[in-house]
Amino acid sequence: MATNHRTERYAERYDVRAERRHVVPAVLRAPFEGRTWREFWYLMLSLPISISLFVFAVVGLSMSAGLLITFIGVPVLAATLAGCRAFGSLERSRARFLLGLEVEEPEPLRPKARGLASWLGAVLKSGTSWRHVLYAVLHFPWAITAFVSVLTAWTLGWGLFLYPLWQWVFPRYADVPGIQLYGDGKGNEFYLDTPFEIAATSGGGLALVLVTAWMIRGFAYVDRVMVAGLLGPSRLAARVVELESDRGVVVDTAAADLRRIERDLHDGAQARLVALAMDLGLAKEKLLEDPDAAAAMVDEAHGEVKLALQELRDLARGIHPAVLTDRGLDAALSSVATRCSVPVKVEVDLPYRPAAAIEGIAYFTVSELLQNISKHAQARQASVEVWRSGNRLMIQVTDDGKGGADVTAGSGLAGLAERLDAVDGILALDSPVGGPTTVTAELPWRG
């Protein structure tokens, strides 16, 4: 129950939709919002653009298929694929401007060598090129459906809704003998001029406008899916790029940790052990001449040994604490909390231990956050909560300090966020000026 409560509280706190409160319901706002009109014009422009793209793709494919018996068909096919990629760039820009959809550029062509033949091979082997052709073929019938449906419903709805404003343009000839403009010739007029008829017409138009606004959003959503899925980078390529970036972060982090360990050993324990060896050498020389002085030097060397051992323990704890391996996160984080300059309440609610690598990252994340609290927060108390939500390990560190922390300010939080991102983790910061500060870290349960 405690875990579910924490998960619900976290979701409520960081759900953006819960923070946006409007007096007017969304169903009534939709027809008048800029988003709806931008999506409307996107759908209207889709028809002429999709016609051009469809004709270009079909003609190019047909010509290349007919000419494949000769060598000319190959460059024609490659030119068609390259042209569809150019159209795709236009479509991504249009989706970015009108739909607010940010689609990354797909992976570029990488010919293995210079020359036309290498370029032709790169174009024909590129899955991105063929996905652009597929978009050209599939988007055409969809654009026709969206254009006809939306334009008809949208214009009819607004026309009926605004009927009271323009119904006066219709002339009436009912009182003129021999003239019956609106009717069936039997004296039954179709002219809507009574207050009830005008109100009913306007009300029906308003209902149609409200429905069409959400229909526009539905059509635009499908367009978003098509643009993102067919005109953006492939999931495999994006994942490869992400893994390469994460690998670079991991390598840099490991190198930095090695340099830190080497520096700590050189400046700390190693220097102390060198001084200890010199002191013991001097004590050995004085052992016969001045036993009392030699005993004092040995006693001083004994104290240096204790300090060196403590430094080595601290260094080992910084690499991977033994208490974490032996007893898990609860005991390890409690040990870290005792070294913080402010009282820290630790609460760990885990059904069982996560993967060892994730456990280590969670430990060092909390350790660094508590160090930041000790150095910068000016807090009186802090708390650490760790729980599992689904297949994610959740960590929340809170303090009542001065606040104002910023991940983008180039602080240690930025490096911490990069480390978490390297293992598909997330770091969320809520730190208004004046406090309190809440840092929430999310890690995969299994690495």
C-alpha positions as CSV (number, residue, x, y, z in Angstrom):
1,M,0.0,0.0,0.0
2,A,2.8,2.4,0.8
3,T,4.4,1.8,-2.6
4,N,1.1,2.4,-4.5
5,H,0.6,5.6,-2.5
6,R,4.0,6.9,-3.4
7,T,3.5,6.0,-7.0
8,E,0.2,7.8,-7.2
9,R,1.7,10.9,-5.4
10,Y,4.6,11.0,-7.8
11,A,2.3,10.7,-10.8
12,E,0.0,13.4,-9.5
13,R,3.0,15.7,-8.8
14,Y,4.7,15.4,-12.2
15,D,1.7,14.9,-14.5
16,V,1.6,18.1,-16.5
17,R,-2.0,17.7,-17.4
18,A,-3.0,17.8,-13.8
19,E,-1.2,21.2,-13.4
20,R,-3.2,22.8,-16.2
21,R,-6.6,23.9,-15.0
22,H,-9.1,25.6,-17.3
23,V,-12.5,27.0,-16.5
24,V,-13.9,26.2,-19.9
25,P,-14.1,22.5,-20.7
26,A,-11.8,21.2,-23.4
27,V,-14.7,20.1,-25.6
28,L,-15.9,23.7,-25.8
29,R,-12.5,25.2,-26.2
30,A,-11.4,23.0,-29.1
31,P,-13.0,24.9,-32.0
32,F,-11.5,28.2,-31.0
33,E,-8.0,27.1,-30.1
34,G,-5.1,27.9,-32.4
35,R,-4.1,24.2,-32.4
36,T,-7.3,23.2,-34.1
37,W,-7.0,25.8,-36.8
38,R,-3.3,25.0,-37.4
39,E,-4.3,21.3,-37.8
40,F,-7.1,22.3,-40.1
41,W,-4.8,24.1,-42.4
42,Y,-2.4,21.2,-42.3
43,L,-5.1,18.9,-43.5
44,M,-6.1,21.3,-46.2
45,L,-2.6,21.6,-47.5
46,S,-2.0,17.9,-47.3
47,L,-4.2,17.2,-50.4
48,P,-2.2,19.3,-53.0
49,I,1.1,18.2,-51.5
50,S,0.1,14.5,-51.4
51,I,-1.1,14.6,-55.0
52,S,2.2,16.0,-56.1
53,L,4.2,13.5,-54.0
54,F,2.0,10.6,-55.1
55,V,2.2,11.5,-58.8
56,F,6.0,11.9,-58.5
57,A,6.5,8.6,-56.7
58,V,4.2,6.6,-59.0
59,V,5.5,8.0,-62.2
60,G,9.1,7.5,-61.0
61,L,8.5,4.0,-59.9
62,S,6.7,3.1,-63.1
63,M,9.4,4.6,-65.3
64,S,12.1,2.8,-63.4
65,A,10.3,-0.5,-63.6
66,G,9.8,-0.1,-67.3
67,L,13.5,0.8,-67.8
68,L,15.0,-1.7,-65.5
69,I,15.7,-3.9,-68.5
70,T,18.3,-1.2,-69.3
71,F,20.7,0.5,-67.0
72,I,18.7,3.7,-67.2
73,G,16.1,2.3,-64.8
74,V,18.5,2.2,-61.9
75,P,19.4,5.9,-61.8
76,V,15.7,6.8,-62.4
77,L,14.7,4.7,-59.4
78,A,17.5,6.2,-57.3
79,A,16.4,9.7,-58.4
80,T,12.8,8.9,-57.4
81,L,13.9,7.7,-54.0
82,A,16.0,10.8,-53.5
83,G,13.1,13.1,-54.6
84,C,10.8,11.4,-52.1
85,R,13.4,12.1,-49.4
86,A,13.3,15.8,-50.4
87,F,9.5,15.8,-50.1
88,G,9.9,14.2,-46.7
89,S,12.0,17.1,-45.5
90,L,9.2,19.4,-46.6
91,E,6.7,17.3,-44.7
92,R,8.7,17.3,-41.6
93,S,9.0,21.1,-41.7
94,R,5.3,21.4,-42.3
95,A,4.5,19.1,-39.4
96,R,6.9,21.0,-37.1
97,F,5.3,24.3,-38.0
98,L,1.6,23.4,-38.0
99,L,1.4,20.3,-35.8
100,G,4.1,21.1,-33.3
101,L,5.7,17.7,-34.1
102,E,9.4,17.5,-33.7
103,V,10.8,14.8,-35.9
104,E,14.5,14.3,-36.1
105,E,16.2,14.1,-39.4
106,P,16.6,10.5,-40.6
107,E,20.0,8.9,-41.0
108,P,21.8,10.5,-44.0
109,L,23.1,8.5,-46.9
110,R,26.6,7.1,-46.4
111,P,28.1,6.0,-49.7
112,K,31.1,3.7,-49.1
113,A,33.1,5.5,-51.8
114,R,33.0,8.5,-54.1
115,G,31.2,8.3,-57.4
116,L,27.8,7.8,-58.9
117,A,27.7,4.0,-58.5
118,S,28.4,4.2,-54.7
119,W,25.7,6.9,-54.3
120,L,23.2,4.8,-56.3
121,G,23.9,1.8,-54.0
122,A,23.5,3.9,-50.9
123,V,20.1,5.3,-52.0
124,L,18.8,1.9,-53.1
125,K,19.9,0.1,-49.9
126,S,18.6,2.8,-47.6
127,G,15.5,1.7,-45.7
128,T,14.7,5.4,-45.0
129,S,14.4,6.0,-48.8
130,W,11.9,3.2,-49.2
131,R,9.9,4.4,-46.2
132,H,9.6,7.8,-47.8
133,V,8.2,6.1,-50.9
134,L,5.7,4.2,-48.8
135,Y,4.6,7.5,-47.2
136,A,4.0,9.0,-50.6
137,V,1.7,6.1,-51.6
138,L,-0.2,5.7,-48.3
139,H,-0.6,9.4,-47.5
140,F,-2.5,10.2,-50.8
141,P,-5.8,8.3,-50.1
142,W,-5.6,9.4,-46.4
143,A,-5.2,13.0,-47.5
144,I,-8.2,12.8,-49.8
145,T,-10.3,11.3,-47.0
146,A,-9.2,13.9,-44.4
147,F,-9.7,16.8,-46.9
148,V,-13.2,15.9,-47.9
149,S,-14.4,14.9,-44.5
150,V,-13.0,17.9,-42.6
151,L,-13.7,20.6,-45.2
152,T,-17.3,19.5,-45.6
153,A,-18.1,19.2,-41.9
154,W,-16.1,22.3,-40.9
155,T,-17.6,24.7,-43.4
156,L,-21.1,23.3,-42.9
157,G,-20.8,23.4,-39.2
158,W,-19.6,27.0,-39.1
159,G,-22.1,28.0,-41.8
160,L,-25.0,26.7,-39.7
161,F,-23.6,28.0,-36.5
162,L,-23.3,31.5,-37.9
163,Y,-26.5,31.4,-39.8
164,P,-28.2,34.1,-37.7
165,L,-25.5,36.5,-38.9
166,W,-25.9,35.9,-42.6
167,Q,-29.5,34.7,-43.0
168,W,-30.6,38.2,-44.0
169,V,-28.9,37.8,-47.4
170,F,-31.7,35.6,-48.7
171,P,-34.5,37.8,-50.3
172,R,-38.1,36.9,-49.7
173,Y,-40.7,37.0,-52.4
174,A,-43.5,35.2,-50.6
175,D,-45.8,38.3,-50.7
176,V,-45.2,39.0,-54.4
177,P,-47.8,37.4,-56.6
178,G,-46.4,34.8,-59.0
179,I,-43.0,34.6,-57.3
180,Q,-42.1,31.7,-55.0
181,L,-38.3,31.4,-54.7
182,Y,-38.1,29.2,-51.6
183,G,-40.7,26.4,-51.6
184,D,-42.0,23.4,-53.3
185,G,-44.6,25.2,-55.5
186,K,-47.4,24.2,-53.2
187,G,-47.2,27.1,-50.7
188,N,-44.7,25.3,-48.4
189,E,-41.8,27.6,-47.8
190,F,-38.3,26.3,-46.7
191,Y,-37.1,29.7,-45.6
192,L,-35.8,29.6,-42.0
193,D,-36.8,32.9,-40.4
194,T,-38.6,32.2,-37.2
195,P,-36.6,32.5,-33.9
196,F,-37.0,28.8,-33.2
197,E,-35.8,27.8,-36.6
198,I,-32.8,30.1,-36.5
199,A,-31.9,29.0,-33.0
200,A,-32.2,25.3,-33.9
201,T,-30.1,25.8,-37.0
202,S,-27.4,27.6,-35.0
203,G,-27.5,25.0,-32.3
204,G,-27.1,22.1,-34.7
205,G,-24.2,24.0,-36.4
206,L,-22.5,24.4,-33.0
207,A,-22.8,20.7,-32.3
208,L,-21.3,19.9,-35.6
209,V,-18.5,22.4,-35.1
210,L,-17.6,20.8,-31.7
211,V,-17.6,17.3,-33.2
212,T,-15.6,18.4,-36.2
213,A,-12.9,20.0,-34.0
214,W,-12.2,16.7,-32.4
215,M,-12.4,15.0,-35.8
216,I,-9.7,17.3,-37.0
217,R,-7.5,16.4,-34.1
218,G,-8.1,12.7,-34.8
219,F,-7.1,13.1,-38.4
220,A,-4.1,15.1,-37.4
221,Y,-3.1,12.5,-34.9
222,V,-2.9,9.9,-37.7
223,D,-0.8,12.3,-39.7
224,R,1.5,12.7,-36.8
225,V,1.9,8.9,-36.6
226,M,2.6,8.6,-40.3
227,V,5.2,11.4,-40.3
228,A,7.0,10.2,-37.2
229,G,6.9,6.6,-38.2
230,L,7.8,6.8,-41.9
231,L,9.7,10.1,-42.3
232,G,11.8,10.1,-39.2
233,P,14.8,7.9,-38.3
234,S,14.1,4.2,-37.9
235,R,13.8,3.0,-34.3
236,L,16.8,0.7,-34.8
237,A,19.0,3.5,-36.0
238,A,17.8,5.9,-33.3
239,R,18.5,3.2,-30.7
240,V,21.9,2.6,-32.1
241,V,22.7,6.3,-31.9
242,E,21.4,6.5,-28.4
243,L,23.5,3.5,-27.3
244,E,26.6,4.9,-28.9
245,S,26.0,8.2,-27.0
246,D,25.3,6.3,-23.8
247,R,28.5,4.2,-24.3
248,G,30.4,7.4,-24.6
249,V,29.0,8.7,-21.4
250,V,29.8,5.5,-19.6
251,V,33.3,5.5,-20.9
252,D,33.9,9.1,-19.9
253,T,32.4,8.4,-16.5
254,A,34.6,5.4,-16.0
255,A,37.7,7.3,-17.0
256,A,36.8,10.2,-14.7
257,D,36.3,7.7,-11.8
258,L,39.7,6.1,-12.5
259,R,41.4,9.5,-12.5
260,R,39.6,10.3,-9.3
261,I,40.7,7.1,-7.7
262,E,44.3,7.6,-8.9
263,R,44.3,11.1,-7.6
264,D,43.0,10.1,-4.2
265,L,45.5,7.3,-3.9
266,H,48.4,9.5,-5.0
267,D,47.5,12.6,-2.9
268,G,46.1,10.7,0.1
269,A,47.0,7.2,1.1
270,Q,50.1,6.9,-1.0
271,A,51.6,10.1,0.3
272,R,50.7,9.2,3.8
273,L,52.3,5.7,3.4
274,V,55.5,7.3,2.0
275,A,55.7,9.6,4.9
276,L,55.1,6.7,7.2
277,A,58.0,4.7,5.7
278,M,60.3,7.7,6.1
279,D,59.2,8.1,9.8
280,L,59.8,4.4,10.5
281,G,63.2,4.6,8.9
282,L,64.2,7.5,11.1
283,A,62.8,5.7,14.1
284,K,64.9,2.7,13.3
285,E,68.1,4.8,13.2
286,K,67.3,6.4,16.5
287,L,66.2,3.1,18.2
288,L,69.7,2.6,19.7
289,E,70.8,6.2,20.2
290,D,67.5,7.7,21.6
291,P,64.9,5.0,22.4
292,D,62.4,7.5,23.8
293,A,62.5,9.6,20.6
294,A,62.2,6.4,18.5
295,A,59.2,5.3,20.6
296,A,57.5,8.6,20.0
297,M,58.1,8.4,16.3
298,V,56.7,4.9,16.2
299,D,53.7,6.0,18.1
300,E,53.2,8.9,15.6
301,A,53.6,6.4,12.8
302,H,50.9,4.2,14.3
303,G,48.5,7.1,14.1
304,E,49.5,7.7,10.5
305,V,48.7,4.0,9.8
306,K,45.2,4.5,11.3
307,L,44.6,7.6,9.1
308,A,45.9,5.7,6.0
309,L,43.6,2.8,6.7
310,Q,40.6,5.2,7.1
311,E,41.4,6.9,3.8
312,L,41.6,3.5,2.1
313,R,38.3,2.5,3.6
314,D,36.7,5.8,2.3
315,L,38.2,5.2,-1.1
316,A,36.9,1.6,-1.2
317,R,33.5,2.9,-0.1
318,G,33.6,5.3,-3.0
319,I,34.3,2.5,-5.4
320,H,31.7,0.1,-4.1
321,P,30.8,-0.2,-0.4
322,A,30.9,-3.6,1.2
323,V,27.7,-2.8,3.1
324,L,25.9,-2.4,-0.2
325,T,27.0,-5.9,-1.4
326,D,26.3,-7.6,1.9
327,R,23.1,-5.9,3.2
328,G,21.6,-4.0,0.3
329,L,20.3,-0.5,-0.3
330,D,18.5,0.0,3.0
331,A,21.6,-0.4,5.1
332,A,23.9,1.3,2.6
333,L,21.8,4.4,2.3
334,S,21.3,4.5,6.1
335,S,25.1,4.5,6.4
336,V,25.4,7.4,3.9
337,A,22.7,9.3,5.7
338,T,24.7,9.3,8.9
339,R,27.5,11.2,7.2
340,C,25.2,14.0,6.0
341,S,25.4,17.3,7.8
342,V,21.6,17.4,8.4
343,P,19.3,14.7,9.8
344,V,18.1,12.4,7.1
345,K,15.1,10.1,7.2
346,V,15.6,7.0,5.0
347,E,12.7,4.8,3.9
348,V,13.4,1.9,1.6
349,D,10.4,-0.2,0.5
350,L,11.6,-2.9,-2.0
351,P,10.2,-6.4,-2.4
352,Y,13.6,-7.7,-3.3
353,R,17.0,-6.4,-4.4
354,P,17.3,-5.0,-8.0
355,A,20.2,-5.8,-10.3
356,A,23.6,-5.2,-8.8
357,A,24.5,-2.5,-11.4
358,I,21.3,-0.6,-10.8
359,E,21.7,-0.9,-7.1
360,G,25.1,0.6,-7.3
361,I,23.9,3.5,-9.4
362,A,21.1,4.1,-7.0
363,Y,23.5,4.2,-4.1
364,F,25.9,6.7,-5.7
365,T,22.9,8.8,-6.9
366,V,21.6,9.2,-3.3
367,S,25.2,9.7,-2.0
368,E,25.8,12.6,-4.5
369,L,22.5,14.2,-3.8
370,L,23.1,14.1,0.0
371,Q,26.5,15.6,-0.6
372,N,24.9,18.4,-2.5
373,I,22.5,19.0,0.4
374,S,25.4,19.1,2.9
375,K,27.4,21.6,0.7
376,H,24.8,23.9,-0.9
377,A,21.2,23.4,0.4
378,Q,21.4,25.1,3.8
379,A,18.7,22.7,4.9
380,R,17.6,21.6,8.3
381,Q,16.4,18.2,7.4
382,A,16.1,15.8,4.4
383,S,14.5,12.6,3.5
384,V,15.3,9.7,1.1
385,E,12.6,7.4,-0.2
386,V,13.2,4.4,-2.4
387,W,10.4,2.2,-3.8
388,R,9.5,0.1,-6.9
389,S,6.9,1.1,-9.4
390,G,6.2,-1.5,-12.1
391,N,9.6,-2.3,-13.6
392,R,11.2,0.9,-12.4
393,L,13.2,1.8,-9.3
394,M,12.1,5.1,-7.9
395,I,14.3,7.4,-5.7
396,Q,13.1,10.6,-4.2
397,V,15.4,12.9,-2.2
398,T,13.8,15.9,-0.5
399,D,15.2,18.8,1.6
400,D,13.8,22.0,3.1
401,G,16.8,24.1,2.0
402,K,16.9,27.4,0.0
403,G,16.1,25.7,-3.4
404,G,17.1,27.2,-6.7
405,A,18.9,24.2,-8.0
406,D,19.1,23.9,-11.8
407,V,20.1,20.8,-13.8
408,T,21.0,23.0,-16.8
409,A,23.4,25.2,-14.9
410,G,26.4,22.9,-15.5
411,S,26.4,21.7,-11.9
412,G,26.9,18.1,-10.6
413,L,23.2,17.5,-11.2
414,A,23.9,17.7,-15.0
415,G,26.5,15.0,-14.8
416,L,24.3,12.9,-12.6
417,A,21.5,13.2,-15.2
418,E,23.8,12.1,-17.9
419,R,24.8,9.0,-15.9
420,L,21.2,8.1,-15.3
421,D,20.4,8.6,-19.0
422,A,23.2,6.2,-19.9
423,V,21.1,3.4,-18.3
424,D,17.7,4.6,-19.6
425,G,17.1,6.5,-16.3
426,I,15.5,9.8,-15.7
427,L,16.3,12.7,-13.3
428,A,13.5,15.1,-12.5
429,L,14.2,18.3,-10.4
430,D,11.6,20.5,-8.6
431,S,13.5,23.2,-6.8
432,P,11.8,26.6,-6.6
433,V,13.7,29.5,-5.1
434,G,13.1,29.3,-1.3
435,G,12.6,25.6,-1.4
436,P,11.8,22.9,-0.8
437,T,13.9,20.8,-3.3
438,T,12.7,17.5,-4.5
439,V,14.9,15.3,-6.8
440,T,13.3,12.2,-8.3
441,A,15.4,9.6,-10.0
442,E,13.9,6.8,-12.0
443,L,16.0,3.7,-13.0
444,P,15.2,0.4,-14.7
445,W,14.7,-2.4,-12.2
446,R,17.0,-4.6,-14.3
447,G,20.0,-3.3,-16.1
